[in-house]
Amino acid sequence: MKDLGTIREEIDNIDGQIVRLFEKRMELAHEVAEFKIRTGKKVFDREREKSKLEALKALAGNDFNRHGIEELFQQIMSMSRKFQYQLLAKENLLGEIPFKPVDDIRMENVKVVFQGVEGAYSQMAMFEYFGRDVDNFHVDTFRDAMAAIREGKADYAVLPIENSSAGSVTDIYDLLTEFDNYIVGEQIIKIEHALLGIEGASLEDIRTVYSHPQGLMQCAKYLDEHREWKQISLQNTAMSAKKVFDDNDRTQAAIASKTAAGIYGLSVLKEQLNFSETNSTRFIIVTNKKIFRKDADKISICFELPHASGTLYNMLSHFIYNNLSMSKIESRPLEGKNWEYSFFIDFEGNLNDSAVKNALLGIKEEASDFKILGNY
């Protein structure tokens, strides 16, 4: 029986051979890239790689090794592609990223749209970002806001995309893929919900509570203490306050901001309903122009992937290889396609950075329906 030291020496010897063979393989990948530069052939050949993996797996002696060979060579092929992408990028053969850098986002003489009514948190975010004198109007739905940008009725839209307690506003992700609109900024607003009722109402009178679905979620702990109250979702917290005012029914209450209470002449029945003192919502600033600030440091993208082993890992490996830090990943099922998904990713970087270009061009080559949502 061999001692451990002898076994480790043999492993070290084999590892050295693997390194030399890997470097030889990468030299050949360089030759492949040069061929593709001359011929215009694409780097990623899905069917070729699939066939190659099946042939290599067949050489293994048992099921465990077959799985190991598949995983090992998936990584080797992935590294080879990334190396080829770098070489093609140096020759400017992977295409340019179609976004124009600007010194600043235009803030004067612009029109801004937000979803909801007066007193909505979206309106507060708009005022924080553009100032209180900005020319603005409001619409009923998120889709209406995106359409207003597309149709030239507004220069920018302010839309909620994520709450620190209740999570993502998934409808916004769907609209970002549907419309040719792009994120150019963001604004974070602290959310301080209150329970609002008509003048003279008390907590004992309340039977029905209105709010946006996320407003109800963010106040779930408080609402659990009043399970006799019926909860009804509306499109916006401020719309809920307006409904309570319009109906003038002392049994109704709205979960909205104290600002909305002032606008609609409602009484604050209970303050600080949120179960998190740090509750905040991130709003995005959207336009129909492919622009980004030269000092932007956050990028949002989306792409589609089939439900197959390793596909998501291959996409994420582009961030690892280019030393880029992801801050968020979100998935959405594709309508009409079982077990296929759109992925939305936020990561740190600027579209002018070479590492960012390499990563994005690699993802674009390998994913379906890739889209840069914005750099801000």
N, C-alpha and C positions, 0 to 999 in steps of 0.2 A: 504493500500500500504506500503511495507517494505521500511525502509530508507536505504540509501546507505551503512551505516556501518554494518547493519544486513546482507545485501546481501554479502558484502565482507567477513564477518565472516563465512558464509556458504560456500563460495568459498574456503576460507582458509582450512576449515575442509575437503572439498572434495579433495583439492590438497594434503593434508596430507595423505588421504587414497590412492590416486593415487601413491604417493611416496612409501608407505609401500607395495602396491601391485606390483609396479615395482621392488623393491628390492627382494620380494618373487619370482617374475618371473625370475630374474637374478640368484637366488639360483638354481632354476630348470634348467636354462641354463647351470649352472656348472655341474649338474648331467647329462645333455644331452652330454656335452663335454666329461665327463668321460666315458659315454657309447660309444661314437664315438672313443675315444682313445683305448678302449678294442676291438672294432669290426672293426675299420678301415673305418667306414662309413664317407662319405663326409659331411662337414658342411652345404654347400648350397644345398638345395633341392628346385629348382625353382617351380616345379609343386605342391609340398606340400604347399609352401608359397602362391601361387596363389589361391589354393583351400581354404586355411585358410582365406585369405582376402575376398573372395567372401562370405564365411559363416558369417564373422563378419559384413560385410556391410549389409547383409540381416537382421541383428538385429536392424539396425537404423530405425528411424521413418520417415525420409524425405531425399530428395536428398542431401541437404546441409550437413546433418549429415553423410550420407553415404560417401561423398567425404572426410569429416573430419576424419571419422573412418579409411578409407583406408590410408590416409596420416599418421595418428598417428601410426597405427600398422606397416606400412612400416618402420617407424623410430625405433619402438621398436624391430622389427625383425632384422633390420640392426645392432642395438646395441648388440643384443643377439649374432649375428654371429661374430661381432668383439671381443666380450668377449671370445667366443669359439676359435677363431683363436689365441688369446693370450695364452690360456691354451694349445692348441695343439702345438704352437710354442715352449713353454717351454719344452715340451716333445720331441722336434725335429721331429715332425710327419708331418710337412707341407713341408718337403723337403728343401734342401739347395739351395741358389742362386748360379748358376754355373759360377761365375766370380772369377778370382784369383787376389788378391791384389799384387801389385808390388811397390817397392820403387820409381821407376822412369820409364818413357817410354824410350825405347832404341832409341837413336838418332844417334849413330855412326854406320858406315858400313851398312846403310839401303838405300833402293831405294824408291823414292817417285814419284807418278804419279799425274799430274793435268790435268784438262780438258782445252782445248784451244790451244793457240800457244804462242810463246815468247811475253812477255809484258802483258799477262793476269793478272787480279787482283788475280786470283788463284795462279799464280806464285809468286806474291809479298807476299801473305799470306804464301806460302811454305817457302820462304826465311826468313821471319820474324820468323817462328816457328822452322825451322830446320837449318837455316844458309845458306849462299850463296854457300858453298862448297858441299852441299848435292848432291848425285847422283840422277838425276831425268830425267823424260821424260814426254811428253805430248801426249794426245789422243784427238780424235774428240768430244766424247760425255761423259756425266756423266756415262752412262751405261758402256762404255768402261773402265772408271776408276775403277768402282766397280768390273768389270770382271777381270781386271788386278790384283786386290787384291786377288780375289777368286782363280785365276789360279797360284798364286805365282810369278807373274812377278814383283810385287811391294810389299813392306812391308806396305806402307801407301798410302792413297789417300787424297788429299786436295780438299774439295768440298764446294761451297757456299750454305748456308741453309737459310739465312735470311738477308734482308736489312732493315735498320731503316726507310727508306722512302717508299719503294715499297712492303715490306712485305716478306712473305716466298717464297722460291724456291720450289714449290710443287713437282716437279719431284724428288727431293732428298728424300722427305718423302716416296714416293712410292718405290724408290730403296732400302731404308733402311729396308722396310718390305720384299722385295723380296730376297735380298742377306743376307747371314750369315756374315755380316760385322758389326763392332761395333765402336762407337765413343770413342776415348781415349783422345781427346784434342780439343781445339778450339782456333781460332785466329781472332781478329777483326781488320779490315783494314779500314782506312778512305778512302772514295771514292771521288775522285776529277776528274770529267769528263771534257774533253775538246773536242772541235770540230776540227777535223783534216782533212786537205786536202793536195793535192799534191803541190809541190813547184810551186809558181806562181799563185795558185788559190786564189780567194777572196770570201767573203760571197755572193757577187752578182752573182757569177758563180754557186752556189750550187743549185741543183735540187733534189738530192736524198741523204738521210741520212741512214747509216747502223749502227746497234748496237745490242747488246743483248736486248731482250724484256724489261728486268728490267732497262737497261741503258736508253732506250727510255722513260720508265715510270718516272724514276728519273729526267729526263730533260724535263718533259712535259710542264712546264710553259714556258721555253725558246722556245720549238718547237711550242707552240701555237702562238708565234709571227711570225712564218714562215710557215703558213699553206699551202703555195704553194709547200713546200718540201715534196716529197714522203718519207715515213718512211718504211724501210725494216728491219725485224728482222733476225739476224744471231745467231749462237750458242754461240758467245763469243764477247766481245768488241774488244779484240786484233785481232780476226779473221776479224772483220770489218775493222780495220786499215790495215791489210794485204791485204784485197780485194781492198781497195782504192789504195794502192800502186801498186798492181799487174795490176789493170785495167788502171792506169795512166790517169784517166778521171777527168778533172778539175770541172765537174759538180757533182762529188760524194764527200761525206764527211763521216767521221766516228765519232761516239761518243765513246771515249776511253780515256785512261790515257796519260799524257804527256810522260810517260816512253815508251809507245807504239809508240808515235810519233818519239822518238829518235831511236828506234829499226828499224823502217821502213822508216826513212827519210822523214817524213811528216811535214808539217807546221801546227802550232797551229793557227787556225783562230779565235778561241774564247775560253777563259779560264773560269773556274768555271761556268759550265752550270747547275749544280745541284741547285734545288730550296731550298735545306736545307744545311746550312753550317756544320751541324753535321752529314751529311750522312755517314753511315758506313755499311759494310757488315760483317756478322759473318760467318766464315768458320769453318768447322769441320774437324778433323783429324781422319781418319777411318782406321781400320785394321781388319784382320779376326780372331784375337785372343780375347778371352773373358777375358780381363784383365782390371784393373783400378788402378790408383795411390792410395796409402794408404791415401793421403791427399785430394783426390778428393771431391768436395763439390756440384756437380751438376749432376743430373740424368735425362736421357731421356728415356721414355717408350712409347709404343703404344699398343692399344688393340682395338677390334671390339665390337660394341654394336648394338642390334636391335633398330629400331625406335619405342620405347615404353615409356610410361610415367614413369619417375623416374629412368630409367636405368643409365643415366649419373650422376644424383645426387647420386645414390648409390655408384658409383665408386669414385666420388670426396669426399664423406664422409669419405673415408679411410684416406685421407690427413688431413681432419679436426680432426678426432678422434685421429690421431697420431701426431697432432701439427706440420705438415709439410707444408712448404710454397711453393705454386706453382708460377712459374714465366712465364709460357706460356702454352696455350692450342690451338691446331690446329685440324681441322677435315678434312677428305677426304672421298668422297663417295666411296663405294665399287663397283667395276666393276661387272655388272651383278646382283646386289642386290639392288632393289629399296628401298630407304629410310633407308639403313643401312650404317654405317660409321665406319671408322677407326679414332681413336682419338690419337693425339700425345701430350704428356705432358712433360714439363720440370719442375723440382722442386728441392729444395735445400736438400742435404743430401749425405750420404755415404753408400755404400752397406753393410758396417760392422755395421751400427747403428741398434739397436734393433727396434726402431720406424719405420725405413725404411723397415726392413724385415717384420714387421707385416703388414704394408700397402701394400707392393708388394705381399705378399703371399695371402692377402685377395682379392686383385684385380685379381690375377691369378686364384683364385677359382671361381670368379663370372663373369669374362669376357671371351670372345672368342678370340683365337689367340693372347694371350698376349705375348709381347716381351720386354725385357730390351734392349734398343738401346745403352746404355753406361753410364758410370760414369766417370766424367772427371773434 
